[in-house]
Amino acid sequence: MSSIRATAQGVLIIEGVVKAAAGNGLPGEGVTTLLLDRGGVDVSITEGVVKTAAGNGGSGKEIMTLLLELRGNEVQITEEVVKAAAGNGRSGKEVMTLPLGRRRDEVQI
């Protein structure tokens, strides 16, 4: 199965592509921005995408900031996301402070 498929409306970008961008250490923020800008509402922000971004030691903080700013209503902070951030030795603390600062009442610890 292809990661990118043509549809009548344009191009459908599936979760695997978005997760790959969110997990990309250095240019991940730019690639994720491009996908969100070009794909618009057709790009789903799944738990897997958020978990991948939270565990990204290279640019996780930047990608989480981007996801929260552009698609905050779709970003779910689940137990798996918290575990991924906790395992992120480089920027896990910063990754977790972003949603806590913005939506403290929605995050259960």
VEXDREN-2710 file (C-alpha; in Angstrom, 1 decimal):
% VEXDREN-2710
k/r/px/py/pz
1/MET/0.0/0.0/0.0
2/SER/1.3/3.4/-1.0
3/SER/1.9/6.0/1.7
4/ILE/0.5/8.8/-0.5
5/ARG/-2.5/8.2/-2.7
6/ALA/-4.3/10.4/-5.2
7/THR/-7.9/11.2/-4.5
8/ALA/-10.5/13.2/-6.4
9/GLN/-9.7/16.2/-4.2
10/GLY/-6.0/15.9/-4.5
11/VAL/-3.5/13.9/-2.4
12/LEU/-4.3/11.8/0.6
13/ILE/-1.5/11.6/3.1
14/ILE/-1.8/8.7/5.5
15/GLU/-0.7/8.4/9.1
16/GLY/2.6/6.7/8.4
17/VAL/3.8/9.7/6.4
18/VAL/2.8/12.1/9.1
19/LYS/4.4/9.9/11.8
20/ALA/7.6/9.8/9.8
21/ALA/7.7/13.6/9.6
22/ALA/7.0/14.0/13.3
23/GLY/9.7/11.5/14.2
24/ASN/12.4/13.1/11.9
25/GLY/15.1/14.5/14.2
26/LEU/16.4/17.5/12.3
27/PRO/14.1/18.7/9.5
28/GLY/11.0/17.2/11.2
29/GLU/9.5/20.5/12.0
30/GLY/9.8/21.8/8.5
31/VAL/8.4/18.6/6.9
32/THR/5.5/18.5/9.4
33/THR/4.7/22.2/8.6
34/LEU/4.7/21.4/4.9
35/LEU/2.4/18.4/5.4
36/LEU/0.0/20.4/7.6
37/ASP/0.0/23.4/5.3
38/ARG/-0.5/21.4/2.1
39/GLY/-2.7/18.7/3.5
40/GLY/-4.9/20.9/5.6
41/VAL/-7.7/19.2/7.4
42/ASP/-7.1/16.0/5.5
43/VAL/-4.0/15.3/7.6
44/SER/-5.1/13.6/10.8
45/ILE/-3.3/14.2/14.0
46/THR/-3.6/10.7/15.6
47/GLU/-2.4/9.5/18.9
48/GLY/0.4/7.8/17.0
49/VAL/1.5/11.1/15.5
50/VAL/1.5/12.9/18.8
51/LYS/3.3/10.0/20.5
52/THR/6.0/10.0/17.8
53/ALA/6.5/13.7/18.1
54/ALA/6.7/13.5/21.9
55/GLY/9.4/10.9/21.7
56/ASN/11.4/12.8/19.1
57/GLY/14.7/13.8/20.8
58/GLY/15.8/16.0/17.9
59/SER/12.9/18.3/17.3
60/GLY/10.1/17.0/19.5
61/LYS/9.6/20.3/21.3
62/GLU/9.3/22.2/18.0
63/ILE/6.9/19.7/16.5
64/MET/4.7/19.5/19.5
65/THR/4.5/23.3/19.6
66/LEU/3.6/23.3/15.9
67/LEU/0.9/20.6/16.5
68/LEU/-0.6/22.4/19.5
69/GLU/-0.6/25.8/17.7
70/LEU/-2.0/24.6/14.4
71/ARG/-4.2/21.7/15.4
72/GLY/-4.4/21.9/19.2
73/ASN/-8.0/20.6/19.3
74/GLU/-6.9/17.3/17.7
75/VAL/-3.9/16.8/20.0
76/GLN/-4.8/14.2/22.6
77/ILE/-2.4/13.8/25.5
78/THR/-2.8/10.1/26.4
79/GLU/-0.8/7.9/28.7
80/GLU/1.2/6.6/25.7
81/VAL/2.1/10.2/24.8
82/VAL/3.2/10.9/28.3
83/LYS/5.3/7.7/28.3
84/ALA/6.9/8.7/25.0
85/ALA/7.8/12.1/26.4
86/ALA/9.2/10.6/29.6
87/GLY/11.4/8.4/27.5
88/ASN/12.7/11.4/25.5
89/GLY/16.1/12.0/27.2
90/ARG/16.8/15.2/25.2
91/SER/13.6/17.3/25.3
92/GLY/11.0/15.2/27.1
93/LYS/10.6/17.8/29.9
94/GLU/10.0/20.6/27.4
95/VAL/7.7/18.4/25.4
96/MET/5.5/17.8/28.4
97/THR/5.5/21.4/29.7
98/LEU/3.8/22.5/26.4
99/PRO/0.5/20.8/26.8
100/LEU/0.5/21.2/30.6
101/GLY/0.9/24.9/30.1
102/ARG/-1.8/25.2/27.6
103/ARG/-4.4/22.6/28.7
104/ARG/-3.5/21.6/32.3
105/ASP/-7.1/20.7/33.1
106/GLU/-7.2/18.1/30.3
107/VAL/-4.0/16.3/31.2
108/GLN/-4.5/13.5/33.8
109/ILE/-1.4/12.3/35.5
END
